[in-house]
């Protein structure tokens, strides 16, 4: 059993090795980065909508 890691820690761990261009390991770095970007985008959109809905202007 391996311990859990964050997406960022996974990217760092994989990129420390010498990966050939176009390999599966090389492509997973970009897949993990894209996933991280999309999760951040979704959370930012949800936060913006919640702030707009519940904001009280004085």
N, CA, C and O atoms as a DFTB+ gen file, in Angstrom:
232 C
 N C O
     1  1       0.834      -1.179       0.000
     2  2       0.000       0.000       0.000
     3  2       0.880       1.245       0.000
     4  3       1.862       1.326       0.738
     5  1       0.516       2.209      -0.835
     6  2       1.265       3.455      -0.921
     7  2       0.468       4.576      -0.258
     8  3      -0.762       4.580      -0.322
     9  1       1.150       5.519       0.375
    10  2       0.433       6.635       1.002
    11  2      -0.189       7.545      -0.056
    12  3       0.285       7.619      -1.190
    13  1      -1.243       8.224       0.335
    14  2      -1.925       9.154      -0.565
    15  2      -1.062      10.394      -0.776
    16  3      -0.282      10.778       0.095
    17  1      -1.213      11.012      -1.940
    18  2      -0.453      12.221      -2.245
    19  2      -1.367      13.204      -2.963
    20  3      -2.358      12.817      -3.582
    21  1      -1.019      14.466      -2.871
    22  2      -1.776      15.473      -3.596
    23  2      -1.379      15.433      -5.069
    24  3      -0.372      14.827      -5.437
    25  1      -2.175      16.079      -5.896
    26  2      -1.879      16.109      -7.331
    27  2      -0.555      16.828      -7.569
    28  3       0.237      16.410      -8.413
    29  1      -0.316      17.900      -6.833
    30  2       0.930      18.652      -6.995
    31  2       2.135      17.804      -6.595
    32  3       3.162      17.835      -7.274
    33  1       2.024      17.051      -5.507
    34  2       3.118      16.181      -5.079
    35  2       3.369      15.094      -6.121
    36  3       4.516      14.713      -6.355
    37  1       2.315      14.598      -6.739
    38  2       2.476      13.595      -7.796
    39  2       3.238      14.169      -8.986
    40  3       4.129      13.517      -9.529
    41  1       2.886      15.390      -9.391
    42  2       3.573      16.028     -10.520
    43  2       5.060      16.188     -10.210
    44  3       5.904      15.917     -11.065
    45  1       5.381      16.620      -9.007
    46  2       6.782      16.807      -8.624
    47  2       7.511      15.471      -8.607
    48  3       8.633      15.374      -9.105
    49  1       6.888      14.441      -8.040
    50  2       7.518      13.136      -7.937
    51  2       7.800      12.546      -9.322
    52  3       8.872      11.987      -9.551
    53  1       6.847      12.667     -10.238
    54  2       7.022      12.108     -11.573
    55  2       8.037      12.915     -12.360
    56  3       8.835      12.346     -13.106
    57  1       8.020      14.230     -12.207
    58  2       8.915      15.060     -13.009
    59  2      10.363      15.011     -12.530
    60  3      11.254      15.459     -13.253
    61  1      10.627      14.482     -11.335
    62  2      12.006      14.365     -10.853
    63  2      12.772      13.292     -11.609
    64  3      13.996      13.362     -11.724
    65  1      12.056      12.298     -12.125
    66  2      12.714      11.242     -12.886
    67  2      13.019      11.695     -14.301
    68  3      12.534      12.731     -14.755
    69  1      13.826      10.908     -14.986
    70  2      14.195      11.204     -16.370
    71  2      13.183      10.511     -17.281
    72  3      13.312       9.320     -17.565
    73  1      12.180      11.255     -17.737
    74  2      11.115      10.670     -18.548
    75  2      11.335      10.985     -20.022
    76  3      11.625      12.126     -20.380
    77  1      11.197       9.980     -20.872
    78  2      11.294      10.261     -22.307
    79  2      10.066      11.028     -22.797
    80  3       8.950      10.817     -22.322
    81  1      10.298      11.914     -23.752
    82  2       9.218      12.727     -24.313
    83  2       8.175      11.830     -24.976
    84  3       8.514      10.968     -25.787
    85  1       6.893      12.039     -24.624
    86  2       5.804      11.286     -25.229
    87  2       5.446      10.002     -24.505
    88  3       4.526       9.302     -24.929
    89  1       6.146       9.668     -23.422
    90  2       5.830       8.447     -22.687
    91  2       4.565       8.660     -21.845
    92  3       4.092       9.785     -21.680
    93  1       4.041       7.566     -21.326
    94  2       2.831       7.646     -20.495
    95  2       3.094       8.492     -19.248
    96  3       2.260       9.321     -18.881
    97  1       4.222       8.298     -18.604
    98  2       4.564       9.092     -17.425
    99  2       4.657      10.568     -17.740
   100  3       4.242      11.409     -16.942
   101  1       5.199      10.883     -18.898
   102  2       5.331      12.282     -19.332
   103  2       3.955      12.899     -19.563
   104  3       3.715      14.050     -19.200
   105  1       3.059      12.129     -20.168
   106  2       1.720      12.639     -20.466
   107  2       0.851      12.764     -19.221
   108  3      -0.046      13.606     -19.174
   109  1       1.111      11.928     -18.207
   110  2       0.312      12.038     -16.983
   111  2       0.581      13.338     -16.248
   112  3      -0.285      13.824     -15.521
   113  1       1.771      13.913     -16.422
   114  2       2.051      15.217     -15.803
   115  2       1.064      16.253     -16.336
   116  3       0.516      17.042     -15.567
   117  1       0.837      16.253     -17.641
   118  2      -0.080      17.222     -18.238
   119  2      -1.532      16.904     -17.902
   120  3      -2.334      17.820     -17.719
   121  1      -1.883      15.633     -17.818
   122  2      -3.240      15.251     -17.427
   123  2      -3.527      15.682     -15.987
   124  3      -4.612      16.185     -15.694
   125  1      -2.562      15.488     -15.094
   126  2      -2.729      15.902     -13.695
   127  2      -2.814      17.421     -13.591
   128  3      -3.622      17.943     -12.823
   129  1      -1.995      18.132     -14.351
   130  2      -2.042      19.598     -14.342
   131  2      -3.355      20.132     -14.867
   132  3      -3.906      21.088     -14.322
   133  1      -3.861      19.516     -15.930
   134  2      -5.148      19.930     -16.491
   135  2      -6.281      19.661     -15.506
   136  3      -7.195      20.475     -15.373
   137  1      -6.225      18.530     -14.820
   138  2      -7.225      18.224     -13.802
   139  2      -7.188      19.246     -12.677
   140  3      -8.231      19.704     -12.210
   141  1      -5.997      19.599     -12.247
   142  2      -5.844      20.603     -11.191
   143  2      -6.397      21.952     -11.635
   144  3      -7.048      22.644     -10.853
   145  1      -6.143      22.325     -12.876
   146  2      -6.661      23.576     -13.423
   147  2      -8.186      23.570     -13.455
   148  3      -8.816      24.553     -13.067
   149  1      -8.784      22.473     -13.914
   150  2     -10.245      22.395     -14.016
   151  2     -10.911      22.409     -12.643
   152  3     -11.948      23.047     -12.466
   153  1     -10.329      21.715     -11.675
   154  2     -10.884      21.732     -10.315
   155  2     -10.843      23.150      -9.747
   156  3     -11.811      23.604      -9.137
   157  1      -9.727      23.846      -9.946
   158  2      -9.601      25.222      -9.464
   159  2     -10.612      26.134     -10.143
   160  3     -11.222      26.982      -9.491
   161  1     -10.793      25.965     -11.446
   162  2     -11.756      26.776     -12.189
   163  2     -13.175      26.555     -11.679
   164  3     -13.918      27.518     -11.489
   165  1     -13.558      25.306     -11.456
   166  2     -14.905      25.002     -10.960
   167  2     -15.122      25.613      -9.582
   168  3     -16.173      26.201      -9.325
   169  1     -14.139      25.481      -8.690
   170  2     -14.282      26.064      -7.353
   171  2     -14.364      27.581      -7.407
   172  3     -15.115      28.180      -6.637
   173  1     -13.615      28.212      -8.290
   174  2     -13.686      29.662      -8.428
   175  2     -15.042      30.116      -8.962
   176  3     -15.576      31.126      -8.505
   177  1     -15.598      29.391      -9.912
   178  2     -16.924      29.734     -10.455
   179  2     -17.993      29.561      -9.385
   180  3     -18.864      30.418      -9.237
   181  1     -17.935      28.460      -8.637
   182  2     -18.908      28.237      -7.564
   183  2     -18.795      29.331      -6.500
   184  3     -19.812      29.836      -6.024
   185  1     -17.572      29.699      -6.125
   186  2     -17.370      30.756      -5.143
   187  2     -17.894      32.091      -5.627
   188  3     -18.476      32.850      -4.852
   189  1     -17.693      32.386      -6.904
   190  2     -18.198      33.640      -7.477
   191  2     -19.726      33.671      -7.444
   192  3     -20.323      34.690      -7.096
   193  1     -20.356      32.553      -7.808
   194  2     -21.825      32.499      -7.807
   195  2     -22.395      32.612      -6.395
   196  3     -23.400      33.290      -6.180
   197  1     -21.756      31.951      -5.442
   198  2     -22.220      32.041      -4.056
   199  2     -22.043      33.443      -3.495
   200  3     -22.912      33.950      -2.786
   201  1     -20.907      34.069      -3.818
   202  2     -20.667      35.432      -3.339
   203  2     -21.682      36.395      -3.935
   204  3     -22.183      37.284      -3.247
   205  1     -21.981      36.217      -5.207
   206  2     -22.943      37.105      -5.862
   207  2     -24.348      36.913      -5.293
   208  3     -25.112      37.871      -5.183
   209  1     -24.684      35.682      -4.935
   210  2     -26.027      35.388      -4.428
   211  2     -26.243      35.890      -3.006
   212  3     -27.309      36.424      -2.700
   213  1     -25.251      35.727      -2.133
   214  2     -25.434      36.019      -0.712
   215  2     -24.775      37.313      -0.255
   216  3     -24.723      37.580       0.945
   217  1     -24.278      38.111      -1.169
   218  2     -23.600      39.350      -0.809
   219  2     -24.611      40.384      -0.303
   220  3     -25.694      40.543      -0.866
   221  1     -24.235      41.074       0.763
   222  2     -25.068      42.148       1.289
   223  2     -24.345      43.461       1.075
   224  3     -23.250      43.664       1.599
   225  1     -24.944      44.345       0.313
   226  2     -24.331      45.631       0.012
   227  2     -24.902      46.660       0.981
   228  3     -26.117      46.773       1.140
   229  1     -24.018      47.399       1.619
   230  2     -24.456      48.428       2.579
   231  2     -24.287      49.782       1.999
   232  3     -24.600      50.777       2.654
